[in-house]
Amino acid sequence: MAFPSSNRGQWAGRQQIGYLMQQGVDYPNCLSLAAGLVDYDTFPADLVLQATQKILTDPAQARASLQYGTTPGSLELRRQLLKHLAKLDGVSQESEAGSIDQLLITTGSQQFLDLVSQAVLNPGDICLVTAPSYFVYLSTLEGIGVELVSVDCDDQGIIPASLQETLERLEQAGKLPLVKMLYLVSYFDNPRGITMPLNRRQEVLEILERWSAKQYLYLLEDAAYRELWFEEPPPQSIYSLDQSKERVIYTQTFSKSLSPGLRTGFGLLPKALVKPVTDLKSIHDFGSPHFSQFVVSELLSSGQYEQHVKKLRESYREKSQVMWNAVSDSILTSDLAHAEQPGGGLYVWLKLDDKVCDTRFSQRLFRDAAEKHHVMFVPGELFYSDPSHPDANLTMRLSYGVQTQQKLKEGIERLANAIAEVRK
């Protein structure tokens, strides 16, 4: 008997995060360098407890926080977020956003990404993505029947000339009217850990503006890792460079910088998208967890969030250096491997320039690493919308987020041994 099943359900069934998580189940004894989780030791349990006690011991706040909120989110938190974003960008709050109504609080930034995708894209439309790109969002796009077209990158992010060439090629193929959006992770990106410099941000915006006469494209800027810089603050957002505030869609989350358990993210929308995205959200949940919004608001207003993030940066800076030293000493000792030291975020992106070391799930290196050496990485194949990309079988993502410094050293040593064994 054939049971009813929608196209979207079938598309979503091909998503990749479930397969990756299954690997963790299949190899439970592995030391995982795969999970992009937040370090358990950095969770601000004491700060959240203080904030919670303050909220719940004030009768008016307690009742308000435990009631339904509004679909756009807490007005007070949205005001604070506009101020916070303006501070990150080094601009006045007035120049950062035209209206508080353009800011939407969501259940993490993943919900924002999904809502925007539904509001902008129809099945069969095209979204431009980098090669490589955040694989969970690639799955989100596939789950609504969107065609993914990749644009080449280098160690400074998307290559503007490649973006121009891709648009020209799509125009020649008669597919330009289907191109609706470009998706970029602009800070310490997942998976490469790199940040686009200011000049590239400006170039990309200029290219999209020039193409507006033929096809209007939104730019979706994912800034999930923005506040996890190590030495120097990164450039201002692409959103802040968009003078019209009608092209760039911006999203950020507190999952990486505070706590994923609070499930709080936010996004800024062009005016034309405010109603469709908010309407979609109202169907989903009537509004994101209200109590979490009160907690985040309290931590922002008290200055405790800012102090926490300073400590978090130091912790990740040290762990990043430990992993980088281990990778440099044991894997980057020949011309057969390449990586760039991250300046923030949670990841090291490793390329093995040796076709013997195919990094795919189905190949020997992943199996031997997991089964014999008890270490796990994320194969690069997940991050490419085009599986035939020449780097898809040679790359891997390594995370220093959740493991201790000692475990990071041990994990890289195990990985180096697995690579050396495959190369014999």
Stockholm file with secondary structure:
# STOCKHOLM 1.0

chainA/1-424         MAFPSSNRGQWAGRQQIGYLMQQGVDYPNCLSLAAGLVDYDTFPADLVLQATQKILTDPAQARASLQYGTTPGSLELRRQLLKHLAKLDGVSQESEAGSIDQLLITTGSQQFLDLVSQAVLNPGDICLVTAPSYFVYLSTLEGIGVELVSVDCDDQGIIPASLQETLERLEQAGKLPLVKMLYLVSYFDNPRGITMPLNRRQEVLEILERWSAKQYLYLLEDAAYRELWFEEPPPQSIYSLDQSKERVIYTQTFSKSLSPGLRTGFGLLPKALVKPVTDLKSIHDFGSPHFSQFVVSELLSSGQYEQHVKKLRESYREKSQVMWNAVSDSILTSDLAHAEQPGGGLYVWLKLDDKVCDTRFSQRLFRDAAEKHHVMFVPGELFYSDPSHPDANLTMRLSYGVQTQQKLKEGIERLANAIAEVRK
#=GR chainA/1-424 SS CCCCCCHHHHHHTTCSHHHHHHHHHHSTTSEESCCCCCCGGGCCHHHHHHHHHHHHTSHHHHHHHTSCCCSSCCHHHHHHHHHHHHHHHTSCHHHHCSCGGGEEEESHHHHHHHHHHHHHCCTTCEEEEEESCCHHHHHHHHTTTCEEEEEEEETTEECHHHHHHHHHHHHHTTCGGGEEEEEEECSSCTTTCCCCCHHHHHHHHHHHHHGGGTCCCEEEEECTTTTCBSSSCCCCCHHHHCTTSSSEEEEEESTTTTCGGGCCEEEECCHHHHHHHHHHHHHHTSSSCHHHHHHHHHHHHHTHHHHHHHHHHHHHHHHHHHHHHHHHHHTTTSTTEECCCCSBSSEEEEEECCTTSCCSTTSHHHHHHHHTSCEECEEGGGGCSSTTCTTTTTEEEEECSSSCHHHHHHHHHHHHHHHHHHHC
#=GC SS_cons         CCCCCCHHHHHHTTCSHHHHHHHHHHSTTSEESCCCCCCGGGCCHHHHHHHHHHHHTSHHHHHHHTSCCCSSCCHHHHHHHHHHHHHHHTSCHHHHCSCGGGEEEESHHHHHHHHHHHHHCCTTCEEEEEESCCHHHHHHHHTTTCEEEEEEEETTEECHHHHHHHHHHHHHTTCGGGEEEEEEECSSCTTTCCCCCHHHHHHHHHHHHHGGGTCCCEEEEECTTTTCBSSSCCCCCHHHHCTTSSSEEEEEESTTTTCGGGCCEEEECCHHHHHHHHHHHHHHTSSSCHHHHHHHHHHHHHTHHHHHHHHHHHHHHHHHHHHHHHHHHHTTTSTTEECCCCSBSSEEEEEECCTTSCCSTTSHHHHHHHHTSCEECEEGGGGCSSTTCTTTTTEEEEECSSSCHHHHHHHHHHHHHHHHHHHC
//
